[in-house]
Amino acid sequence: MSADRLKISARPPLKDPRMIIGLAGWMNGGEVSLGPLNYLAGTLRAARLAEIEPAGFYIYNLPGSMEVSALFRPHAVIEEGLVKACEPPANLFHADEANNLVLFRGKEPHCNWEDYADCLFAVASEFGVRRLYFIGSYAGVVPHTRAPRLYCSVSEEPLKREMEPHGLRFSSYEGPAGISTFLTKLAPSRGVEMVTIVAEVPAYVQGENPRCIEAVTRRLAAILGLQVSLDALRALADGFEAKVSEAVRERPELAEMVRKMEAEYDSEVFETQMGDLKQWLQQQGIRLD
């Protein structure tokens, strides 16, 4: 039973809370799914609320090479021969009463998606959450010197009107689904709304990407009306961009590719966000090429 896997440890007095979901796995490139959740949980000092126990949701012994199977196994810590830890994936809910937020950080399950969804929606029902936001990422052609493009999909048509003022593009996609899409499709039948926000992150940059984490956190804070300082995150983002730019300069072919991506990105922004100015300049006989 899925209810047996959900353990609620606190019941703070939340008023019409929103839930933000971040998951390791399929859509966590650059740590952009979990990174904003980690930052918000720490900065807002969110308190432990509940957890989904991992049993039955994960495959630990997938056949294949060590590089592949390592992605599925529990995390172990051994120090000088002594086993300190062997930890299965954690799926934890935290709450911030001041902002009426529920923050869920977990790992996308390998199996039993229906039961996992039951646990997540049960927490939403228990605390009166009426809207869920999932944040994720995918690798694309955006340059590291620019803010990631943000795409959106929703559970119901009216939500698109709410998201439009925030500079989100609406996704068009056909292919393998992540659990965020599964949850979004289920949401109306569970009496909640759901918004998925996906950032396009630089495909040529590996590992955690503070630049994209900061951009997504900033946009999410604006959408939710959160009063949270992003100074520490912005400083990390600036330092990260400088280091990547230095590394790019040492590889002429990559530097040329990045310059082309920057030109295409800026041209697209100009076309979509400054169309009126472009038309006026053309009317004045001012060339743009």
Backbone hydrogen bonds, N-H to C=O, Kabsch-Sander energy under -0.5 kcal/mol:
donor,donor_aa,acceptor,acceptor_aa,energy
4,D,1,M,-0.8
5,R,2,S,-1.3
6,L,2,S,-0.6
6,L,3,A,-0.8
7,K,5,R,-0.6
7,K,51,E,-2.9
8,I,6,L,-0.5
9,S,7,K,-0.5
9,S,49,L,-2.5
10,A,49,L,-1.5
14,L,12,P,-1.9
16,D,14,L,-0.6
18,R,100,N,-2.0
19,M,131,R,-2.1
20,I,102,V,-2.6
21,I,133,Y,-3.3
22,G,104,F,-2.6
24,A,106,G,-2.5
28,N,25,G,-1.4
31,E,28,N,-2.2
32,V,29,G,-1.3
35,G,31,E,-2.7
37,L,33,S,-0.6
38,N,34,L,-2.8
39,Y,35,G,-2.4
40,L,36,P,-2.7
41,A,37,L,-2.7
42,G,38,N,-2.0
43,T,39,Y,-2.9
44,L,40,L,-2.7
46,A,41,A,-1.9
47,A,95,A,-2.6
49,L,93,F,-3.1
50,A,93,F,-1.4
51,E,7,K,-1.9
52,I,91,N,-2.4
53,E,5,R,-3.4
53,E,51,E,-0.6
57,F,54,P,-2.3
58,Y,54,P,-0.5
60,Y,58,Y,-0.6
69,S,65,S,-3.0
70,A,66,M,-2.2
71,L,68,V,-1.4
72,F,69,S,-1.7
73,R,69,S,-0.9
75,H,87,E,-2.3
77,V,85,A,-2.6
79,E,82,L,-2.6
80,E,78,I,-0.6
82,L,79,E,-2.0
83,V,81,G,-0.6
84,K,77,V,-2.7
84,K,82,L,-0.7
85,A,77,V,-1.8
87,E,75,H,-3.4
92,L,105,R,-2.6
93,F,50,A,-3.2
94,H,103,L,-2.7
95,A,47,A,-2.7
96,D,101,L,-2.4
97,E,95,A,-0.6
100,N,96,D,-0.7
100,N,97,E,-0.7
101,L,96,D,-2.1
102,V,18,R,-2.7
103,L,94,H,-3.2
104,F,20,I,-2.9
104,F,102,V,-0.5
105,R,92,L,-2.6
105,R,103,L,-0.5
106,G,22,G,-1.9
108,E,24,A,-2.6
110,H,57,F,-2.4
111,C,57,F,-1.5
116,Y,112,N,-2.1
117,A,113,W,-2.8
118,D,114,E,-2.1
119,C,115,D,-2.0
120,L,116,Y,-2.0
121,F,117,A,-3.0
122,A,118,D,-1.9
123,V,119,C,-1.7
124,A,120,L,-1.8
125,S,121,F,-2.4
126,E,122,A,-2.6
127,F,123,V,-1.9
128,G,124,A,-0.5
128,G,125,S,-0.7
129,V,124,A,-2.6
130,R,17,P,-1.0
131,R,17,P,-0.6
132,L,193,E,-2.5
133,Y,19,M,-2.9
134,F,195,V,-2.7
135,I,21,I,-2.0
136,G,197,I,-2.4
137,S,27,M,-1.0
138,Y,199,A,-2.1
140,G,201,V,-3.1
146,R,143,P,-1.6
151,Y,198,V,-3.2
152,C,169,R,-2.7
153,S,196,T,-1.9
155,S,194,M,-1.8
159,L,156,E,-1.4
160,K,157,E,-1.8
161,R,157,E,-0.5
161,R,158,P,-0.8
162,E,158,P,-0.9
163,M,159,L,-1.7
164,E,160,K,-1.9
166,H,163,M,-1.9
167,G,164,E,-1.5
168,L,163,M,-0.8
169,R,150,L,-2.6
171,S,152,C,-2.4
181,T,178,G,-0.7
182,F,178,G,-1.5
183,L,179,I,-2.8
184,T,180,S,-2.4
185,K,181,T,-2.3
186,L,182,F,-1.6
187,A,183,L,-1.9
189,S,186,L,-1.0
190,R,186,L,-0.8
190,R,187,A,-1.6
191,G,188,P,-1.3
192,V,187,A,-1.9
193,E,130,R,-2.5
195,V,132,L,-2.7
196,T,153,S,-3.1
197,I,134,F,-3.1
198,V,151,Y,-3.0
199,A,136,G,-2.4
200,E,149,R,-2.7
201,V,138,Y,-2.7
201,V,199,A,-0.7
203,A,140,G,-2.0
205,V,202,P,-1.1
206,Q,204,Y,-0.6
209,N,30,G,-2.4
213,I,209,N,-2.3
214,E,210,P,-2.7
215,A,211,R,-1.8
216,V,212,C,-2.5
217,T,213,I,-2.5
218,R,214,E,-2.5
219,R,215,A,-2.0
220,L,216,V,-2.6
221,A,217,T,-2.5
222,A,218,R,-1.8
223,I,219,R,-2.2
224,L,220,L,-2.3
225,G,221,A,-1.0
226,L,221,A,-2.4
228,V,226,L,-1.0
234,R,230,L,-2.8
235,A,231,D,-2.2
236,L,232,A,-1.7
237,A,233,L,-2.2
238,D,234,R,-2.4
239,G,235,A,-2.1
240,F,236,L,-2.4
241,E,237,A,-2.5
242,A,238,D,-2.0
243,K,239,G,-1.9
244,V,240,F,-2.5
245,S,241,E,-2.6
246,E,242,A,-2.0
247,A,243,K,-2.1
248,V,244,V,-2.6
249,R,245,S,-2.1
250,E,246,E,-0.9
251,R,248,V,-2.0
255,A,248,V,-0.5
255,A,251,R,-2.6
256,E,252,P,-2.3
257,M,253,E,-1.9
258,V,254,L,-2.6
259,R,255,A,-2.2
260,K,256,E,-1.9
261,M,257,M,-2.2
262,E,258,V,-2.6
263,A,259,R,-2.2
264,E,260,K,-2.4
265,Y,261,M,-2.7
266,D,262,E,-2.9
267,S,263,A,-2.3
268,E,264,E,-2.1
269,V,265,Y,-2.5
270,F,266,D,-2.4
271,E,267,S,-2.3
272,T,268,E,-2.7
273,Q,269,V,-2.9
274,M,269,V,-0.6
274,M,270,F,-1.3
278,K,274,M,-2.4
279,Q,275,G,-2.3
280,W,276,D,-2.1
281,L,277,L,-2.7
282,Q,278,K,-2.2
283,Q,279,Q,-2.0
284,Q,280,W,-1.4
285,G,282,Q,-1.4
286,I,281,L,-2.7
287,R,285,G,-0.6
